[in-house]
Amino acid sequence: MQEKYTTIFDTSANPAPLGLMGFGMTTVLLNLHNIGLFELSSMILAMGICYGGLAQVIVGIMEWKKGNTFGTLAFTSYGLFWLSLVVILTLPKLGLGNAPSPLEMAFYLGLWGLFTLGMFFGTFKTNRALQFVFGTLTILFLLLATGDITGNLTVTRVAGLVGIICGSSAIYTGFAEVLNETYQKTVLPIFPVTKKP
C-alpha cells in the first residue's frame, strides 16, 4: 500500500510588523521622557503594558508557530521586558517592595544590553534595517545603564536621543515590511543581506 503525504502551507500573516510597531512606538515615547520632554506618566506605562508588552508577547507566540526562533526569542523577550519594567516602576508605589537602587537598575539594563548584543549578532543574515534596530538598541541599553550607575543626566539624555532613533528605525522597518508586502515591490528598502555565491 502506497503511503500518502499531506503538505501544509503556512498562509498566516507576517506578525513581525506588529511587534516592530509595538516595540518602536513604546520605545520612542519612553525616550521622549528620557530627553526630558515630559514626566513618566500612565501613558507610557499603559503603552508598556499593552503595545510594547502584550502585543509583542503575542507576536512572539505567532513567530513560534511560524518556526521563527529568532522572532520568538526577540519579540517575547522584549514584550516581557516592557512588562517587567512597568512592574518595577509600579510595585513600590503599591507598597510591594522597595524601588530599585541605581546600581540595581544598571545591572537590569546592562543585562538587557548584553542580551540585545547577542541578538544583534543574529541579525547578520537578515537585513540592514533590523541590524540598525538591534545595534542602536544595544547602545541604548548600555547608555541607560551607564546613566543610572553614574547618575549623569547628560548620559541619560544622550540615551534618550539614541532611543528615539532606535524606536523610529523599528517603526520604519515595520512599515517597510507591510508596504513592501502590500505593493509587492520595494516601497521602503530594508537592504537585505545578500548571500555570497
Disulfide bonds with the S-S distance in Angstrom:
none
